[in-house]
Amino acid sequence: MGDEEQRVHARIHVSTTIEVASPDGNVEAQLRDLSKGGARFVVPRAVGRVGDTLELFLPSLGGEEITVMAEVIRSVEGADGHTVAVRFDAVDPQMREPLNDLIEVLLTATGGGQRSSPRVAKRMDIRYGQLGELRAILDDISRGGLAMTVADPLVLYEDLEVTVPDTGGDQLLILRARVVHQRAVEHEGHMVYRVGLEFGALRTETRRCLDDLLKTVVESLDAVTEPVD
């Protein structure tokens, strides 16, 4: 596995309005993803080219704005506007703690979006089945459930046991979950299945371990330089 595959890419999916200062003036944007390494947002018009520097004004828990300098690494025009991915270049030391606080709270709150449990996106190998004999790829995980990619279709509303390792690859949690949705997608010329699972009732200790895992993944973003799609 190469360095690119081993690098941790994690972000919190969230929807809220932010302000972006570009060379052509300020514009409102809809924040989509947020991490310690960068962000992704949608704007009605282009706000710069790849390599340009923008200033982002993010909300904070204390009411003041969090100001971050960011470099445009991707800008794609779509039906709902321009989707822009940025990498944070400079976060004022006084702003870093409010930014970290905001990210931590978004792990356990709605984050202003429609999801009851914002997701942390991280791709890694996991196992499922009663004996953990089947392999899957974790796509994202939250306090309420997870999404994974599998080679063969599952049974809707089937109950499963999923083994999720920690970031070092060691077994960490065995979680009981139910298949709540599934769709077939094409990947490298063959069909795979994107499956959504909802966690059942978790014991207090299991819930604490899951929260610790989510926080660990986000904290590992200090080494991440680019948000993922």
N, C-alpha and C positions, 0 to 999 in steps of 0.2 A: 504494500500500500504506500503510495507516494505522499509527500508532504502535503499536497493539496487535499488529498482525501483524509489525512489525519487531522488537519486543522479543524478546530471546532468552529462551527457557524451556528450561532443561536440568536434569536431575536424574539421580541414579544410582539404579537399582533395586536394592534390597538387602533382605534379610530377616533380622532379628535382634530379640531381645527388648530393650526399653527400659523405663524407668519414667517415668510421667507423674504429676506432682503437680497435682491439680485442687482446686477449692473443696470438693469432697466427699471428699477424701482421695487417697492414692496408689493407682495401679493399674498393672499390667503391660500393655504394649502390644506389638504386632508392627509394627516399622518396615517400611515398604514403599518409600518414596522418601526421598532425602536430597539436599539441595543447600545451597549457601551462603546461599540466601534463605529456605529453609523445609524442611518435611518433611511426610510423610503417614504415618499409622499406623492400625492397627485395634485397637479396644478392645472388651471384652465389653459395656460399658455406656457411656452418654453421659458425657462428662467436662467438659461445658461447652457454652454456647451461642456462636453467632457473636459475636465481639467480646470474649469472655472471655480472660483471660490465664492460660496454663498454664506450668508449669516442666517442662522435659524433661531427663532424665538419660541422656546418650548414652555408649556405650563409647568409650574412647580407646585408642590404641596403647600408651600408657604404663601402662595399668591403672587410672588414676584416671578418675572420671566427668567428662564434659563437661556443664556445666550451662548451659542456654539458656532464656531467657524467650521465649515465643511467644504470638501472638494467634491464636485460632481464626477461620479464614476460611470453613470449610465443615465440616459434620458431617452425614453421611448414614447412615441405618440400613439394614443389609442382612442377608443370611442369615447371614454369619459375624461380625456385630457392627456397631459403628459405625466407619465410615471417616472419619477426621478429618484435614483439611488445615490446617496452621498456617504462619504467617509469622513468622520470627524477628524479635523486637523488639529484643532486647538480648543481645549475646554479650560476656561479659567479655573484655577484651583478653588476659588470660592464657589464655583458653579458645579464642581465635580460631585460634591456630597449631595446637593439637591437632586442632581441627575440620577445618582445611584439610588437615592431614596425613592424617586419616582418609579424607577425600574422595579425595585423590590415590591412596592405597593401594587404595581400592575400585575404581579404574579398572583396576588390573592384577591384582587378586586376586579370589577368589570372593565376598568380602563376606558370607560366611556363608549365602548362598543356594544354589540348585541350579544357577544358571548359571555356566559356567566363565568368562564374560566379562561383568561387569556392564555395562549399557547406559547411555549418555548419550542422553537424549531431546532431540532438537532438530528442529524442522520447518523445512526449507528446500528450495529447488529443487535437484535434481540431474539429471544426464543419464546415459543408459545406451545400450547398443548399440555396435557396433564403431566407429562414427563419432560416437558421442555424440549421435545425432540424435533420440533419444526422451526425453521429459520425464517425470520422476517427482517425488514429494514424499518426501523423507527423513523417516521417523518417529523412528527412533533408530539409534544406531550404537555398536559396541563393537570391541574388538580382534579379535573372532572373526567379525563379520559385521554386517549391517544389516537393517533393515526399511524398506520403502518402499511407497508407494501409487501404483498405475498405473491408467490408464484401461482397458487391454486385458489379458486374461490372458496369462501367460507359459507356457513349457513347463517342466514339472517336471524338475529336474536339468540344465537348460540352463546353459551357461557364458556369462557376460556380462562386459562391461567397464563399470564404473560410474565416472563422473567426479564427485568430491566437491569442492566449492569450499571455500575457507577462510571464516571468518566475515565477511570483507569482500566476498565474492562472486566472488573471483578463483579460477580453476582451481587446484587444489592437487594432487589425487591421482587417478590412474587405477588402479582396483583390479579385479583379476580375481576373480569370485565365481560361485558356483553357486546356482541356485534350489533351496531345500530344502523350502519349504512355501508354500502359497498358499490364500487364502480370499476369497470374494466378500463384500463388505459394501455396504450401501446408504448413499449419501451425497448429500444434497440431492436426493432423488428419483430418483437413478440409481445403477447398480451400478458400483463400482470394486473393485480387487483389492489386498488387503494381501499383500505378498510378502516372504518371509524369505530372505535370501541369506547364504551362508557363504563367507568369504574362502578362497581357495587359499593356497598358500605365498607369503609376501611376502618380498621382499628386505629386507635389514637397513635400508637407507635408507628404503624405503617404510614399514616398520614404525615407524621413528623418527618419520617425518612423521605417521603416523596417531596415534601416542601424543601428539605435540605438538598435533594438532587436538583430541583428546579433552580434554586439559588446558586448552586455550584456551577451549573451550566452557564448561567448568566455572568457570574463572576469571571469565568474563563474567557470572557470576551475581551479582556484587556489585551490579548494577543491577536485579536481578530481585526483585520483591516478593511474588510469588505462585506457588506450585507449580502445575503444570498437571495435568489429568487424564490 
